[in-house]
Amino acid sequence: MKKLLIPILFLLASPSTAFKQDFTEPVQLNWETHYKAKADQRSPFFALTAMTWKYSYESTTYRNRVVINLENEITIDKDRSWVKLDKIRDPDVSASLLHHEQGHANIQYILLLEADRVLKNRNYSLKTYKAQISDLANQIGSFFDTMQKNYDEETEHGSNHKMQGRWDVIIQDKMNESRAALAELKK
């Protein structure tokens, strides 16, 4: 069984809960449940969300084809995620920051959907399937890591409300698109 862990840390806020295999919605973050680590007081940010994507698979050969049984999950690591609630006095600012961090969790949810769709629905070579799966997983991870970084840069870590609104639409559209593509494959 092949396993890969891709840790993803974000410098603003997100949690530690696993998305289940029959994932229908991303986890809904809240400060009390998902942010248990001691805050880094030297950090210029008000929160950090630590998330991990993990996949594993079992392979079988059938008529010269490799068939994989994929396990795919995202966790939000509450023991590494933190928030400086003592520095946030305005409830609207806290809600805005949590909303931004929810965007990170939603992007990870899209990663989960896309990894499930892409990794399960390929024809793999008997001789090179392990490398093929690893390469695809690395491409998926890199794509979504870049998306997470772009999200933070363009929204200025949630402080640019106009860009946050644009990203909210982008993320929602991509979630809807990924869900529809996965549902189509299951027909």
C-alpha positions in Angstrom: 0.0 0.0 0.0 1.4 3.4 -1.0 0.9 6.3 1.3 1.7 10.0 0.8 1.4 12.8 3.3 1.4 16.4 2.0 1.5 18.9 4.8 0.0 22.2 4.1 0.4 25.1 6.5 -1.4 28.4 6.0 -0.5 31.7 7.7 -4.0 32.8 8.7 -6.4 30.2 10.1 -7.9 26.7 9.5 -8.6 23.4 11.6 -8.0 19.6 12.2 -10.9 17.3 11.3 -10.9 14.6 8.6 -13.2 14.8 5.6 -14.8 11.4 5.2 -14.7 9.3 2.0 -18.4 10.1 1.2 -17.6 13.8 1.4 -20.5 16.0 0.7 -19.4 19.3 2.3 -16.2 20.8 3.6 -15.7 21.0 7.3 -17.1 24.2 8.9 -14.4 25.8 10.9 -14.8 27.4 14.3 -12.1 28.9 16.6 -13.0 26.8 19.7 -12.9 23.4 18.0 -10.2 23.7 15.4 -7.6 26.0 16.9 -6.0 24.4 19.9 -2.3 25.1 19.5 -0.5 27.9 21.3 -0.3 30.9 19.1 3.1 32.0 17.7 3.4 35.5 19.2 6.3 36.3 16.8 4.1 35.7 13.8 2.7 38.8 12.0 -0.5 36.8 11.4 -3.5 36.4 13.6 -4.0 32.7 12.9 -2.5 29.6 11.3 -4.3 26.7 9.9 -2.5 23.4 9.5 -4.0 20.9 7.0 -2.8 17.6 5.6 -3.9 15.7 2.5 -3.3 11.9 2.8 -4.1 9.3 0.2 -3.4 5.6 0.1 -4.4 2.9 -2.3 -4.5 -0.9 -2.8 -3.9 -2.1 -6.3 -5.1 -5.3 -8.0 -4.5 -6.5 -11.5 -7.4 -7.4 -13.7 -6.9 -8.4 -17.4 -3.6 -6.6 -17.7 -5.0 -3.5 -16.1 -4.3 -2.1 -12.7 -7.3 -1.2 -10.6 -6.8 0.9 -7.5 -9.0 1.2 -4.4 -8.2 4.8 -3.2 -8.5 6.1 0.3 -8.3 9.9 0.3 -8.7 12.3 3.2 -7.9 15.8 4.4 -7.3 16.6 8.0 -7.2 19.9 9.7 -4.7 19.6 12.5 -6.2 21.4 15.5 -3.0 20.7 17.5 -0.9 22.8 15.1 -3.6 25.4 14.2 -3.8 28.5 16.2 -5.5 31.9 16.5 -4.6 35.0 18.5 -8.2 35.7 19.7 -6.8 37.9 22.5 -5.6 40.3 19.7 -8.9 40.4 17.9 -11.3 42.6 19.8 -13.9 43.2 17.1 -16.3 40.3 16.5 -16.7 41.4 12.9 -12.9 41.1 12.4 -12.9 37.7 14.0 -15.8 36.6 11.7 -14.0 38.0 8.7 -10.8 36.1 9.5 -12.7 32.9 10.2 -14.5 33.3 6.8 -11.1 33.7 5.1 -9.8 30.6 6.8 -13.0 28.7 5.7 -11.9 29.5 2.2 -8.7 27.6 2.8 -10.7 24.6 4.1 -12.9 24.9 1.1 -10.0 24.8 -1.3 -8.7 21.7 0.5 -12.2 20.2 0.0 -11.9 20.8 -3.7 -8.4 19.1 -3.6 -10.1 16.1 -2.0 -12.8 16.0 -4.7 -10.3 16.4 -7.6 -7.8 13.9 -6.2 -10.7 11.4 -5.9 -11.8 12.1 -9.5 -8.4 12.1 -11.1 -6.6 9.3 -9.3 -9.5 6.8 -9.5 -10.3 7.4 -13.1 -7.1 6.7 -15.0 -5.8 3.7 -16.8 -2.5 2.8 -15.2 0.3 0.7 -16.7 1.2 -2.5 -14.9 4.9 -1.6 -14.9 4.7 2.0 -13.9 1.4 2.6 -12.0 3.1 3.5 -8.8 5.1 6.2 -10.4 2.1 7.4 -12.4 -0.1 7.7 -9.3 2.7 9.4 -7.4 3.3 11.9 -10.2 -0.4 12.6 -10.5 -0.8 13.1 -6.8 2.2 15.5 -6.8 0.7 17.5 -9.6 -2.6 17.8 -7.8 -0.9 18.8 -4.5 1.3 21.4 -6.3 -1.7 22.9 -8.1 -3.7 23.3 -4.9 -0.7 24.5 -2.9 -0.3 27.3 -5.6 -4.1 28.0 -5.4 -3.8 28.4 -1.6 -0.9 30.8 -1.9 -2.6 32.8 -4.6 -5.7 33.0 -2.4 -3.7 34.5 0.5 -1.7 36.9 -1.8 -4.7 38.2 -3.8 -7.0 38.6 -0.7 -4.1 40.0 1.3 -4.8 37.2 3.9 -8.5 38.2 3.9 -8.0 41.9 4.5 -8.9 42.9 0.9 -12.7 42.4 1.1 -13.3 43.0 -2.6 -10.8 40.3 -3.6 -12.1 38.0 -0.8 -15.5 38.3 -2.4 -14.1 37.4 -5.9 -12.3 34.4 -4.4 -15.5 33.3 -2.6 -17.2 33.1 -6.0 -14.2 31.3 -7.5 -14.1 28.7 -4.7 -17.8 28.1 -4.7 -17.9 27.7 -8.5 -14.9 25.2 -8.4 -16.6 23.3 -5.6 -19.8 23.0 -7.7 -17.8 22.0 -10.8 -15.8 19.4 -8.9 -19.0 17.9 -7.3 -20.7 17.7 -10.7 -17.7 16.1 -12.4 -17.5 13.5 -9.6 -21.2 12.8 -9.7 -21.1 12.4 -13.5 -18.4 9.7 -13.2 -20.5 7.8 -10.6 -23.4 7.4 -13.1 
